[in-house]
Amino acid sequence: MAKAAAPKTTAAKAPAAKAPASGAAKPAAAAVVSLKQLAAGLAETHEMPKKQAETLVNDFVQSLAEHLKAGDKIRISGLGILEVKSRPARTGRNPATGEQIQIAASKKIAFRPAKELKEAV
């Protein structure tokens, strides 16, 4: 009489989740909301077609980009202020080698939240 082969177990099992060292639970990752989802919400709230809402939101974002490119400061009441700030050239260090490198001047978009937004969050 032949013996039945025992089921093989694989060594590559899913790793067990490690508990944080501090004992505190890790907070859940925040949900990411896309422009499409924002447009869908607006379409539902204002009883308009989703395509029209998407076009409106995309045009709004494009308009913001054009104004920032022109160097304008954008103030949206209840949300905050968007503006382009210049960063001068500077000397830095390559962390791998410790060698000094020259970092070129650049521009960055700065956002300063409005008081209402800060209080809401």
C-alpha positions as CSV (number, residue, x, y, z in Angstrom):
1,M,0.0,0.0,0.0
2,A,1.4,3.4,-1.0
3,K,1.4,6.2,1.4
4,A,-0.3,9.5,0.4
5,A,2.2,12.3,-0.1
6,A,1.9,15.0,2.6
7,P,1.0,18.4,1.1
8,K,4.1,20.5,0.6
9,T,4.4,23.8,2.4
10,T,6.1,26.6,0.7
11,A,8.8,28.6,2.4
12,A,7.6,31.8,0.7
13,K,4.7,32.7,2.9
14,A,3.4,36.2,3.3
15,P,5.5,38.0,5.9
16,A,3.7,38.7,9.2
17,A,3.0,42.3,9.9
18,K,5.3,43.7,12.6
19,A,3.9,45.7,15.4
20,P,5.4,49.2,15.9
21,A,8.1,49.3,18.5
22,S,6.3,52.1,20.4
23,G,3.1,50.0,20.7
24,A,1.0,52.7,19.1
25,A,-1.1,51.7,16.1
26,K,0.1,53.0,12.8
27,P,-2.4,55.6,11.3
28,A,-4.2,54.7,8.2
29,A,-2.9,56.2,4.9
30,A,-4.9,59.3,3.8
31,A,-7.1,58.8,0.8
32,V,-6.0,60.4,-2.4
33,V,-8.7,62.3,-4.2
34,S,-8.2,62.9,-8.0
35,L,-9.4,65.8,-10.1
36,K,-11.9,63.4,-11.7
37,Q,-13.4,62.6,-8.3
38,L,-13.6,66.2,-7.4
39,A,-15.4,67.0,-10.7
40,A,-17.8,64.1,-10.1
41,G,-18.7,65.5,-6.7
42,L,-19.2,69.0,-8.1
43,A,-21.4,67.5,-10.9
44,E,-23.5,65.7,-8.4
45,T,-23.9,68.7,-6.1
46,H,-24.7,71.2,-8.9
47,E,-26.7,68.9,-11.1
48,M,-24.5,69.2,-14.1
49,P,-23.0,66.6,-16.5
50,K,-19.7,65.0,-15.3
51,K,-18.0,65.9,-18.5
52,Q,-18.8,69.6,-18.0
53,A,-17.6,69.5,-14.4
54,E,-14.4,67.8,-15.5
55,T,-13.8,70.4,-18.2
56,L,-14.4,73.2,-15.6
57,V,-12.0,71.8,-13.1
58,N,-9.3,71.1,-15.7
59,D,-9.7,74.6,-17.1
60,F,-9.4,76.0,-13.5
61,V,-6.1,74.1,-12.9
62,Q,-4.8,75.2,-16.3
63,S,-5.6,78.8,-15.5
64,L,-3.8,78.5,-12.2
65,A,-0.7,77.2,-13.9
66,E,-0.8,80.0,-16.5
67,H,-1.0,82.7,-13.8
68,L,1.8,81.1,-11.8
69,K,3.9,80.9,-14.9
70,A,3.4,84.6,-15.4
71,G,4.6,85.3,-11.9
72,D,1.2,86.2,-10.4
73,K,0.2,85.6,-6.8
74,I,-3.1,83.7,-6.6
75,R,-5.3,84.3,-3.6
76,I,-8.3,81.9,-3.2
77,S,-10.4,82.9,-0.3
78,G,-11.0,80.1,2.2
79,L,-8.1,78.0,0.6
80,G,-5.0,80.1,0.7
81,I,-2.3,81.8,-1.4
82,L,-0.2,80.2,-4.2
83,E,2.9,82.0,-5.5
84,V,6.2,81.3,-7.2
85,K,9.3,81.9,-5.1
86,S,12.8,82.0,-6.5
87,R,15.5,79.9,-4.8
88,P,19.1,81.2,-5.3
89,A,22.0,79.0,-6.5
90,R,23.9,77.5,-3.6
91,T,26.7,75.1,-2.7
92,G,25.7,71.7,-1.4
93,R,27.3,68.3,-0.7
94,N,26.9,65.0,-2.4
95,P,25.8,62.7,0.5
96,A,27.5,59.7,-1.0
97,T,31.0,61.2,-1.6
98,G,31.0,64.3,0.5
99,E,32.1,66.3,-2.5
100,Q,30.9,69.9,-2.9
101,I,28.5,70.5,-5.7
102,Q,26.8,73.6,-7.1
103,I,23.0,73.5,-6.9
104,A,21.4,75.7,-9.6
105,A,18.9,78.4,-9.0
106,S,15.3,77.3,-9.3
107,K,11.7,78.3,-8.7
108,K,9.2,76.6,-6.4
109,I,5.5,76.9,-5.9
110,A,4.7,78.0,-2.3
111,F,1.3,77.5,-0.7
112,R,0.2,79.4,2.4
113,P,-3.1,78.0,3.7
114,A,-5.8,80.4,4.7
115,K,-6.9,80.7,8.4
116,E,-10.2,79.1,7.6
117,L,-8.5,76.0,6.1
118,K,-6.1,75.7,9.0
119,E,-9.1,75.8,11.5
120,A,-11.1,73.3,9.4
121,V,-8.2,70.8,9.5
